[in-house]
Amino acid sequence: MADTRYGHALTIGVDIGGTKVAAGVVTPGGRILARLRTETPERSKSPAVVEDTIVSAVEELRREFPVRAVGVGAAGFVDERRANVLFAPHLSWRKEPLRDALSLRLGLPVVVENDANASAWAEVCAGSGQGVDHVVVVNLGTGIGGAVVLDGRLHRGRYGLAGEFGHMTVVPGGHRCECGNRGCWEQYASGNAVTREARELVAAESPVARALHQAVGGDARLITGPLVSELARKGDRACVELMEDAGEWLGTGLANLAAAFDPELFIIGGGVSEAGELLLAPARAAFERNLTGRGYRPTARVAAAALGNEAGLIGAADLAREGLPRWHQRRRQRRLRGPYRG
């Protein structure tokens, strides 16, 4: 029998990454009542296979709970109508009309949102950003993603593509980025940046990298960002320095973002942020050192994200709940004008 304790307030959030689909039933307060996780189909498979995976997850969850809407956080470019995935680098979506396809199959309202926007919204509603109306969220993972909340609302940009902070140029002519440009911020402050620097130390047989060398048996290809973070937390000096370097680059980028958005709070999330103060302390120092007008303006706080890996599905679920009035408006349009085209 369906669980009716929460009335009609429940929604499902789905977080889609390059390797997994995570879904959960979420209350208005951000509590996850039930969750499941499955592997993302191989990127070489058709978009329909990924769509099938999402539908299967939602159908399994809604057997137990009376959900009203579904929010999908997708790792990729989502258009300003929160309907189409324009490009997903780790999946086979290219101008994919995901919102309408899922809504038709599920018979429920669906909102599609960029995963970083969904995570940021969760932090503002139920995490480190509660009660703050001007927030910039920076997610440090393989690359750098982010989102902006201004006056308590997500700022998506004219075309829905705001928040791609990782591709700000911080070193003209610097390291080549996967995006095609050089010197992008994520080449200096992301998990990939930390991993690259650590591998170079081991490949060069640097004496300062003894612990790293031993941990991977001398095979630099086995070094990962989590390994560097783990050794740094254990006090290995080389790994501590690598995290400090990343923190300094992070703080420099935050100073640039402060000049653009003037937030009250920066929230740092993503896997690299699990290094905690080993990363955040040098980031704060570099931020304050590079801040425009330092000493004559308020300084934004820099804090760690609170919700971890669950932020994406919590935020997507809440955005779906927020989008219900617009969905009903679209239904009225269909009744008045025939099949809805936008």
FINUKOL-709819 format. One record per residue (C-alpha): residue number from 1; residue in one letter; chain; x, y, z. Coordinates in Angstrom, 1 decimal. Example, Ala and Ser with C-alpha at 12.3 -4.5 7.8 and 13.67 -1.06 7.14 Angstrom:
2
+-----+------+-----+--------+--------+--------+
: seq : type : mol :   east :  north :     up :
+-----+------+-----+--------+--------+--------+
:   1 :    a :   A :   12.3 :   -4.5 :    7.8 :
:   2 :    s :   A :   13.7 :   -1.1 :    7.1 :
+-----+------+-----+--------+--------+--------+
END
This chain:
342
+-----+------+-----+--------+--------+--------+
: seq : type : mol :   east :  north :     up :
+-----+------+-----+--------+--------+--------+
:   1 :    m :   A :    0.0 :    0.0 :    0.0 :
:   2 :    a :   A :    1.3 :    3.5 :   -0.8 :
:   3 :    d :   A :    2.6 :    5.6 :    2.1 :
:   4 :    t :   A :    0.3 :    8.6 :    2.6 :
:   5 :    r :   A :    1.8 :   10.1 :    5.8 :
:   6 :    y :   A :    3.2 :   13.0 :    3.8 :
:   7 :    g :   A :    0.0 :   13.7 :    1.8 :
:   8 :    h :   A :    0.7 :   15.1 :   -1.6 :
:   9 :    a :   A :    4.0 :   16.8 :   -0.8 :
:  10 :    l :   A :    6.5 :   14.1 :   -2.0 :
:  11 :    t :   A :    8.6 :   14.3 :   -5.1 :
:  12 :    i :   A :   11.3 :   12.2 :   -6.6 :
:  13 :    g :   A :   14.8 :   13.5 :   -7.3 :
:  14 :    v :   A :   17.1 :   11.8 :   -9.8 :
:  15 :    d :   A :   20.8 :   12.6 :  -10.1 :
:  16 :    i :   A :   22.4 :   11.4 :  -13.3 :
:  17 :    g :   A :   26.2 :   11.3 :  -13.6 :
:  18 :    g :   A :   28.7 :    9.7 :  -15.9 :
:  19 :    t :   A :   28.7 :    6.4 :  -13.8 :
:  20 :    k :   A :   25.4 :    6.2 :  -11.9 :
:  21 :    v :   A :   21.7 :    7.1 :  -11.6 :
:  22 :    a :   A :   20.7 :    7.9 :   -8.0 :
:  23 :    a :   A :   17.0 :    8.4 :   -7.2 :
:  24 :    g :   A :   15.1 :    9.2 :   -4.0 :
:  25 :    v :   A :   11.8 :   10.1 :   -2.6 :
:  26 :    v :   A :   12.2 :   13.5 :   -0.8 :
:  27 :    t :   A :   10.0 :   15.4 :    1.6 :
:  28 :    p :   A :    9.6 :   19.2 :    1.5 :
:  29 :    g :   A :   12.2 :   19.4 :    4.4 :
:  30 :    g :   A :   14.8 :   17.6 :    2.4 :
:  31 :    r :   A :   14.5 :   14.2 :    4.1 :
:  32 :    i :   A :   15.1 :   11.2 :    1.8 :
:  33 :    l :   A :   12.5 :    8.5 :    2.6 :
:  34 :    a :   A :   13.7 :    5.9 :    0.1 :
:  35 :    r :   A :   16.6 :    5.8 :   -2.3 :
:  36 :    l :   A :   18.1 :    3.5 :   -5.0 :
:  37 :    r :   A :   21.1 :    3.6 :   -7.2 :
:  38 :    t :   A :   22.0 :    1.9 :  -10.4 :
:  39 :    e :   A :   24.9 :    2.1 :  -12.9 :
:  40 :    t :   A :   24.5 :    4.5 :  -15.8 :
:  41 :    p :   A :   24.4 :    2.6 :  -19.1 :
:  42 :    e :   A :   27.5 :    2.9 :  -21.2 :
:  43 :    r :   A :   27.8 :    6.2 :  -23.0 :
:  44 :    s :   A :   27.9 :    4.4 :  -26.3 :
:  45 :    k :   A :   24.3 :    3.3 :  -25.9 :
:  46 :    s :   A :   21.4 :    5.2 :  -27.2 :
:  47 :    p :   A :   19.8 :    8.0 :  -25.1 :
:  48 :    a :   A :   16.7 :    5.8 :  -24.9 :
:  49 :    v :   A :   18.6 :    3.3 :  -22.7 :
:  50 :    v :   A :   19.4 :    6.0 :  -20.2 :
:  51 :    e :   A :   15.8 :    7.2 :  -20.3 :
:  52 :    d :   A :   14.6 :    3.6 :  -19.6 :
:  53 :    t :   A :   16.9 :    3.5 :  -16.6 :
:  54 :    i :   A :   15.4 :    6.7 :  -15.2 :
:  55 :    v :   A :   11.8 :    5.5 :  -15.8 :
:  56 :    s :   A :   12.6 :    2.2 :  -14.1 :
:  57 :    a :   A :   14.0 :    3.9 :  -11.0 :
:  58 :    v :   A :   11.0 :    6.3 :  -10.7 :
:  59 :    e :   A :    8.5 :    3.5 :  -11.2 :
:  60 :    e :   A :   10.0 :    1.4 :   -8.5 :
:  61 :    l :   A :   10.0 :    4.2 :   -6.0 :
:  62 :    r :   A :    6.5 :    5.4 :   -6.7 :
:  63 :    r :   A :    5.1 :    2.0 :   -6.0 :
:  64 :    e :   A :    5.6 :    2.8 :   -2.3 :
:  65 :    f :   A :    5.0 :    6.6 :   -2.2 :
:  66 :    p :   A :    2.4 :    8.9 :   -3.7 :
:  67 :    v :   A :    4.8 :   11.3 :   -5.5 :
:  68 :    r :   A :    3.6 :   14.3 :   -7.4 :
:  69 :    a :   A :    6.5 :   15.3 :   -9.6 :
:  70 :    v :   A :   10.0 :   14.3 :  -10.7 :
:  71 :    g :   A :   13.1 :   16.4 :  -10.8 :
:  72 :    v :   A :   16.2 :   15.3 :  -12.8 :
:  73 :    g :   A :   19.6 :   16.7 :  -12.3 :
:  74 :    a :   A :   21.8 :   16.1 :  -15.4 :
:  75 :    a :   A :   25.5 :   16.5 :  -15.7 :
:  76 :    g :   A :   25.4 :   18.7 :  -18.8 :
:  77 :    f :   A :   24.1 :   21.8 :  -20.5 :
:  78 :    v :   A :   20.3 :   22.2 :  -19.8 :
:  79 :    d :   A :   18.4 :   24.9 :  -21.7 :
:  80 :    e :   A :   16.7 :   27.8 :  -20.1 :
:  81 :    r :   A :   13.2 :   26.1 :  -20.2 :
:  82 :    r :   A :   14.6 :   23.2 :  -18.1 :
:  83 :    a :   A :   13.4 :   20.8 :  -20.8 :
:  84 :    n :   A :   16.2 :   19.8 :  -23.1 :
:  85 :    v :   A :   19.7 :   18.5 :  -22.4 :
:  86 :    l :   A :   21.7 :   20.3 :  -25.0 :
:  87 :    f :   A :   24.9 :   18.5 :  -24.4 :
:  88 :    a :   A :   26.1 :   15.9 :  -21.8 :
:  89 :    p :   A :   29.8 :   15.1 :  -22.1 :
:  90 :    h :   A :   29.5 :   11.8 :  -20.3 :
:  91 :    l :   A :   26.3 :   10.6 :  -21.9 :
:  92 :    s :   A :   24.9 :   10.4 :  -25.4 :
:  93 :    w :   A :   22.5 :   13.3 :  -25.0 :
:  94 :    r :   A :   22.6 :   16.0 :  -27.8 :
:  95 :    k :   A :   19.6 :   18.3 :  -27.8 :
:  96 :    e :   A :   17.7 :   15.6 :  -26.0 :
:  97 :    p :   A :   14.0 :   16.6 :  -25.2 :
:  98 :    l :   A :   14.2 :   14.8 :  -21.8 :
:  99 :    r :   A :   11.5 :   16.6 :  -19.9 :
: 100 :    d :   A :    8.7 :   15.9 :  -22.3 :
: 101 :    a :   A :    9.9 :   12.3 :  -23.0 :
: 102 :    l :   A :    9.9 :   11.4 :  -19.3 :
: 103 :    s :   A :    6.7 :   13.3 :  -18.5 :
: 104 :    l :   A :    4.9 :   11.4 :  -21.3 :
: 105 :    r :   A :    6.1 :    8.0 :  -20.1 :
: 106 :    l :   A :    5.6 :    8.7 :  -16.4 :
: 107 :    g :   A :    2.4 :   10.7 :  -16.5 :
: 108 :    l :   A :    3.9 :   13.1 :  -14.0 :
: 109 :    p :   A :    5.3 :   16.7 :  -14.1 :
: 110 :    v :   A :    9.1 :   16.6 :  -14.8 :
: 111 :    v :   A :   11.7 :   19.3 :  -14.4 :
: 112 :    v :   A :   15.2 :   18.9 :  -15.8 :
: 113 :    e :   A :   18.0 :   20.9 :  -14.2 :
: 114 :    n :   A :   21.8 :   21.0 :  -14.4 :
: 115 :    d :   A :   23.2 :   18.9 :  -11.7 :
: 116 :    a :   A :   25.3 :   21.7 :  -10.2 :
: 117 :    n :   A :   22.2 :   23.9 :  -10.0 :
: 118 :    a :   A :   20.3 :   21.1 :   -8.3 :
: 119 :    s :   A :   23.1 :   20.6 :   -5.7 :
: 120 :    a :   A :   23.3 :   24.3 :   -5.0 :
: 121 :    w :   A :   19.6 :   24.6 :   -4.5 :
: 122 :    a :   A :   19.7 :   21.8 :   -2.0 :
: 123 :    e :   A :   22.5 :   23.5 :    0.0 :
: 124 :    v :   A :   20.5 :   26.7 :    0.1 :
: 125 :    c :   A :   17.3 :   25.0 :    1.1 :
: 126 :    a :   A :   18.6 :   22.3 :    3.5 :
: 127 :    g :   A :   22.4 :   22.6 :    3.8 :
: 128 :    s :   A :   25.1 :   25.1 :    4.5 :
: 129 :    g :   A :   23.3 :   28.0 :    2.7 :
: 130 :    q :   A :   20.1 :   28.0 :    4.7 :
: 131 :    g :   A :   18.9 :   31.5 :    5.4 :
: 132 :    v :   A :   21.4 :   33.1 :    2.9 :
: 133 :    d :   A :   20.0 :   34.7 :   -0.3 :
: 134 :    h :   A :   23.3 :   35.4 :   -2.1 :
: 135 :    v :   A :   25.4 :   32.2 :   -2.5 :
: 136 :    v :   A :   27.9 :   30.9 :   -5.0 :
: 137 :    v :   A :   28.5 :   27.2 :   -5.0 :
: 138 :    v :   A :   31.7 :   25.7 :   -6.4 :
: 139 :    n :   A :   31.8 :   21.9 :   -6.9 :
: 140 :    l :   A :   35.3 :   20.5 :   -7.1 :
: 141 :    g :   A :   35.4 :   17.1 :   -8.7 :
: 142 :    t :   A :   37.0 :   15.8 :  -11.9 :
: 143 :    g :   A :   36.5 :   19.3 :  -13.1 :
: 144 :    i :   A :   34.9 :   22.4 :  -11.6 :
: 145 :    g :   A :   31.2 :   23.1 :  -11.8 :
: 146 :    g :   A :   29.1 :   25.6 :  -10.0 :
: 147 :    a :   A :   25.9 :   27.6 :   -9.5 :
: 148 :    v :   A :   24.7 :   31.0 :   -8.4 :
: 149 :    v :   A :   21.8 :   31.9 :   -6.2 :
: 150 :    l :   A :   20.9 :   35.6 :   -6.2 :
: 151 :    d :   A :   18.1 :   37.1 :   -4.1 :
: 152 :    g :   A :   17.1 :   33.6 :   -3.1 :
: 153 :    r :   A :   16.7 :   32.4 :   -6.7 :
: 154 :    l :   A :   18.8 :   30.3 :   -9.0 :
: 155 :    h :   A :   20.6 :   32.4 :  -11.6 :
: 156 :    r :   A :   20.6 :   30.2 :  -14.8 :
: 157 :    g :   A :   21.6 :   32.9 :  -17.4 :
: 158 :    r :   A :   19.7 :   33.7 :  -20.5 :
: 159 :    y :   A :   20.3 :   30.3 :  -22.1 :
: 160 :    g :   A :   20.5 :   28.2 :  -19.0 :
: 161 :    l :   A :   24.3 :   27.8 :  -19.1 :
: 162 :    a :   A :   25.4 :   30.0 :  -16.2 :
: 163 :    g :   A :   27.8 :   28.5 :  -13.6 :
: 164 :    e :   A :   30.5 :   27.0 :  -15.8 :
: 165 :    f :   A :   33.1 :   28.5 :  -13.6 :
: 166 :    g :   A :   35.7 :   25.8 :  -14.3 :
: 167 :    h :   A :   36.3 :   27.3 :  -17.8 :
: 168 :    m :   A :   37.3 :   30.8 :  -16.7 :
: 169 :    t :   A :   40.8 :   31.4 :  -18.0 :
: 170 :    v :   A :   43.2 :   32.0 :  -15.0 :
: 171 :    v :   A :   46.5 :   31.3 :  -16.8 :
: 172 :    p :   A :   46.6 :   32.5 :  -20.4 :
: 173 :    g :   A :   48.4 :   29.9 :  -22.5 :
: 174 :    g :   A :   48.4 :   27.5 :  -19.5 :
: 175 :    h :   A :   47.5 :   23.8 :  -19.4 :
: 176 :    r :   A :   45.3 :   22.5 :  -22.2 :
: 177 :    c :   A :   41.7 :   21.9 :  -21.0 :
: 178 :    e :   A :   39.3 :   19.2 :  -22.4 :
: 179 :    c :   A :   37.1 :   22.1 :  -23.5 :
: 180 :    g :   A :   39.7 :   23.0 :  -26.1 :
: 181 :    n :   A :   41.0 :   26.2 :  -24.4 :
: 182 :    r :   A :   44.1 :   26.7 :  -22.3 :
: 183 :    g :   A :   44.6 :   27.8 :  -18.7 :
: 184 :    c :   A :   41.1 :   27.1 :  -17.4 :
: 185 :    w :   A :   40.5 :   27.3 :  -13.7 :
: 186 :    e :   A :   39.7 :   23.6 :  -13.4 :
: 187 :    q :   A :   43.2 :   22.7 :  -14.7 :
: 188 :    y :   A :   44.6 :   24.1 :  -11.5 :
: 189 :    a :   A :   42.0 :   23.6 :   -8.7 :
: 190 :    s :   A :   40.1 :   20.4 :   -9.5 :
: 191 :    g :   A :   40.6 :   16.7 :   -8.8 :
: 192 :    n :   A :   42.2 :   16.3 :  -12.2 :
: 193 :    a :   A :   44.7 :   19.0 :  -11.4 :
: 194 :    v :   A :   45.7 :   17.4 :   -8.1 :
: 195 :    t :   A :   46.0 :   14.0 :   -9.8 :
: 196 :    r :   A :   48.1 :   15.4 :  -12.6 :
: 197 :    e :   A :   50.6 :   17.1 :  -10.3 :
: 198 :    a :   A :   50.9 :   14.1 :   -8.1 :
: 199 :    r :   A :   51.5 :   11.8 :  -11.1 :
: 200 :    e :   A :   54.2 :   14.2 :  -12.3 :
: 201 :    l :   A :   56.0 :   14.0 :   -9.0 :
: 202 :    v :   A :   56.0 :   10.2 :   -9.0 :
: 203 :    a :   A :   57.0 :    9.9 :  -12.6 :
: 204 :    a :   A :   59.9 :   12.2 :  -11.9 :
: 205 :    e :   A :   60.9 :   10.0 :   -9.0 :
: 206 :    s :   A :   60.9 :   13.0 :   -6.7 :
: 207 :    p :   A :   62.2 :   12.2 :   -3.2 :
: 208 :    v :   A :   59.4 :   14.2 :   -1.7 :
: 209 :    a :   A :   56.8 :   11.8 :   -3.2 :
: 210 :    r :   A :   58.0 :    8.7 :   -1.3 :
: 211 :    a :   A :   54.6 :    7.9 :    0.2 :
: 212 :    l :   A :   52.8 :    8.4 :   -3.1 :
: 213 :    h :   A :   55.4 :    6.2 :   -4.8 :
: 214 :    q :   A :   55.0 :    3.4 :   -2.3 :
: 215 :    a :   A :   51.2 :    3.7 :   -2.3 :
: 216 :    v :   A :   51.0 :    2.9 :   -6.0 :
: 217 :    g :   A :   54.1 :    0.7 :   -6.4 :
: 218 :    g :   A :   55.7 :    3.3 :   -8.6 :
: 219 :    d :   A :   53.0 :    3.3 :  -11.2 :
: 220 :    a :   A :   51.9 :    6.9 :  -11.5 :
: 221 :    r :   A :   48.8 :    5.9 :  -13.5 :
: 222 :    l :   A :   47.3 :    4.5 :  -10.3 :
: 223 :    i :   A :   47.3 :    7.8 :   -8.5 :
: 224 :    t :   A :   43.8 :    9.3 :   -7.9 :
: 225 :    g :   A :   42.5 :   12.5 :   -6.2 :
: 226 :    p :   A :   41.0 :   10.5 :   -3.3 :
: 227 :    l :   A :   44.4 :    8.9 :   -2.7 :
: 228 :    v :   A :   46.1 :   12.2 :   -2.5 :
: 229 :    s :   A :   43.5 :   13.5 :   -0.1 :
: 230 :    e :   A :   43.8 :   10.4 :    2.1 :
: 231 :    l :   A :   47.6 :   10.8 :    2.3 :
: 232 :    a :   A :   47.3 :   14.5 :    3.0 :
: 233 :    r :   A :   45.0 :   13.8 :    5.9 :
: 234 :    k :   A :   47.5 :   11.4 :    7.3 :
: 235 :    g :   A :   50.1 :   14.1 :    7.2 :
: 236 :    d :   A :   52.2 :   13.3 :    4.1 :
: 237 :    r :   A :   53.9 :   16.6 :    3.4 :
: 238 :    a :   A :   54.0 :   16.3 :   -0.4 :
: 239 :    c :   A :   50.3 :   15.6 :   -0.5 :
: 240 :    v :   A :   49.6 :   18.4 :    2.0 :
: 241 :    e :   A :   51.4 :   20.7 :   -0.4 :
: 242 :    l :   A :   49.4 :   19.5 :   -3.4 :
: 243 :    m :   A :   46.2 :   20.3 :   -1.5 :
: 244 :    e :   A :   47.5 :   23.7 :   -0.5 :
: 245 :    d :   A :   48.4 :   24.5 :   -4.1 :
: 246 :    a :   A :   44.9 :   23.5 :   -5.2 :
: 247 :    g :   A :   43.5 :   25.6 :   -2.3 :
: 248 :    e :   A :   45.4 :   28.7 :   -3.4 :
: 249 :    w :   A :   44.1 :   28.4 :   -7.0 :
: 250 :    l :   A :   40.6 :   27.9 :   -5.6 :
: 251 :    g :   A :   40.9 :   31.0 :   -3.5 :
: 252 :    t :   A :   42.2 :   33.0 :   -6.5 :
: 253 :    g :   A :   39.2 :   31.9 :   -8.5 :
: 254 :    l :   A :   36.8 :   32.7 :   -5.7 :
: 255 :    a :   A :   38.1 :   36.3 :   -5.6 :
: 256 :    n :   A :   37.3 :   36.6 :   -9.3 :
: 257 :    l :   A :   33.8 :   35.3 :   -8.6 :
: 258 :    a :   A :   33.4 :   37.7 :   -5.7 :
: 259 :    a :   A :   34.1 :   40.6 :   -8.1 :
: 260 :    a :   A :   31.4 :   39.4 :  -10.4 :
: 261 :    f :   A :   28.7 :   38.3 :   -8.0 :
: 262 :    d :   A :   29.4 :   39.8 :   -4.6 :
: 263 :    p :   A :   27.9 :   36.8 :   -2.6 :
: 264 :    e :   A :   27.6 :   36.5 :    1.1 :
: 265 :    l :   A :   28.7 :   32.9 :    1.1 :
: 266 :    f :   A :   30.8 :   30.5 :   -1.0 :
: 267 :    i :   A :   29.9 :   26.9 :   -0.6 :
: 268 :    i :   A :   32.6 :   24.4 :   -1.7 :
: 269 :    g :   A :   31.4 :   20.9 :   -2.6 :
: 270 :    g :   A :   32.5 :   17.9 :   -4.6 :
: 271 :    g :   A :   34.9 :   15.1 :   -3.9 :
: 272 :    v :   A :   38.0 :   17.3 :   -3.6 :
: 273 :    s :   A :   36.3 :   19.3 :   -0.8 :
: 274 :    e :   A :   36.5 :   16.2 :    1.4 :
: 275 :    a :   A :   40.0 :   17.3 :    2.2 :
: 276 :    g :   A :   38.4 :   19.8 :    4.5 :
: 277 :    e :   A :   40.6 :   22.5 :    6.0 :
: 278 :    l :   A :   43.6 :   21.2 :    4.2 :
: 279 :    l :   A :   42.0 :   22.7 :    1.1 :
: 280 :    l :   A :   39.7 :   25.4 :    2.6 :
: 281 :    a :   A :   42.3 :   27.1 :    4.9 :
: 282 :    p :   A :   44.7 :   28.0 :    2.0 :
: 283 :    a :   A :   41.7 :   28.9 :   -0.2 :
: 284 :    r :   A :   40.4 :   31.4 :    2.4 :
: 285 :    a :   A :   43.9 :   33.0 :    2.7 :
: 286 :    a :   A :   44.3 :   33.3 :   -1.1 :
: 287 :    f :   A :   40.7 :   34.6 :   -1.5 :
: 288 :    e :   A :   41.3 :   37.4 :    1.0 :
: 289 :    r :   A :   44.7 :   38.2 :   -0.5 :
: 290 :    n :   A :   43.3 :   38.5 :   -4.0 :
: 291 :    l :   A :   39.9 :   40.1 :   -3.2 :
: 292 :    t :   A :   39.3 :   43.4 :   -5.0 :
: 293 :    g :   A :   39.0 :   46.3 :   -2.5 :
: 294 :    r :   A :   40.3 :   44.1 :    0.3 :
: 295 :    g :   A :   40.1 :   45.8 :    3.6 :
: 296 :    y :   A :   37.3 :   48.1 :    2.5 :
: 297 :    r :   A :   34.5 :   45.7 :    1.8 :
: 298 :    p :   A :   32.8 :   42.8 :    3.6 :
: 299 :    t :   A :   34.5 :   39.4 :    2.9 :
: 300 :    a :   A :   32.3 :   36.5 :    1.9 :
: 301 :    r :   A :   32.4 :   33.4 :    4.1 :
: 302 :    v :   A :   33.8 :   30.2 :    2.6 :
: 303 :    a :   A :   32.3 :   27.0 :    3.9 :
: 304 :    a :   A :   32.1 :   23.3 :    3.1 :
: 305 :    a :   A :   28.9 :   21.8 :    1.6 :
: 306 :    a :   A :   26.8 :   19.9 :    4.1 :
: 307 :    l :   A :   24.8 :   17.4 :    2.0 :
: 308 :    g :   A :   27.5 :   15.5 :    0.2 :
: 309 :    n :   A :   26.5 :   13.2 :   -2.6 :
: 310 :    e :   A :   22.8 :   13.4 :   -1.8 :
: 311 :    a :   A :   22.6 :   17.2 :   -2.7 :
: 312 :    g :   A :   21.8 :   16.6 :   -6.3 :
: 313 :    l :   A :   18.7 :   14.5 :   -5.9 :
: 314 :    i :   A :   17.5 :   16.6 :   -2.9 :
: 315 :    g :   A :   17.7 :   19.7 :   -5.0 :
: 316 :    a :   A :   16.2 :   18.2 :   -8.1 :
: 317 :    a :   A :   13.2 :   16.9 :   -6.0 :
: 318 :    d :   A :   12.6 :   20.4 :   -4.5 :
: 319 :    l :   A :   12.9 :   22.1 :   -7.9 :
: 320 :    a :   A :   10.3 :   19.7 :   -9.2 :
: 321 :    r :   A :    8.0 :   20.6 :   -6.4 :
: 322 :    e :   A :    8.6 :   24.3 :   -7.1 :
: 323 :    g :   A :    7.8 :   23.7 :  -10.8 :
: 324 :    l :   A :    4.3 :   22.2 :  -10.3 :
: 325 :    p :   A :    2.4 :   25.5 :  -10.9 :
: 326 :    r :   A :    4.2 :   25.9 :  -14.2 :
: 327 :    w :   A :    3.4 :   22.4 :  -15.2 :
: 328 :    h :   A :   -0.3 :   22.9 :  -14.5 :
: 329 :    q :   A :   -0.1 :   26.2 :  -16.6 :
: 330 :    r :   A :    1.3 :   24.2 :  -19.5 :
: 331 :    r :   A :   -1.5 :   21.7 :  -19.2 :
: 332 :    r :   A :   -4.0 :   24.5 :  -19.4 :
: 333 :    q :   A :   -2.2 :   25.8 :  -22.5 :
: 334 :    r :   A :   -2.5 :   22.4 :  -24.1 :
: 335 :    r :   A :   -6.2 :   22.3 :  -23.5 :
: 336 :    l :   A :   -6.7 :   25.8 :  -24.9 :
: 337 :    r :   A :   -4.3 :   25.7 :  -27.8 :
: 338 :    g :   A :   -3.9 :   22.0 :  -28.7 :
: 339 :    p :   A :   -0.6 :   20.0 :  -28.2 :
: 340 :    y :   A :    2.0 :   21.9 :  -26.3 :
: 341 :    r :   A :    5.1 :   22.6 :  -28.4 :
: 342 :    g :   A :    7.5 :   24.5 :  -26.0 :
+-----+------+-----+--------+--------+--------+
END
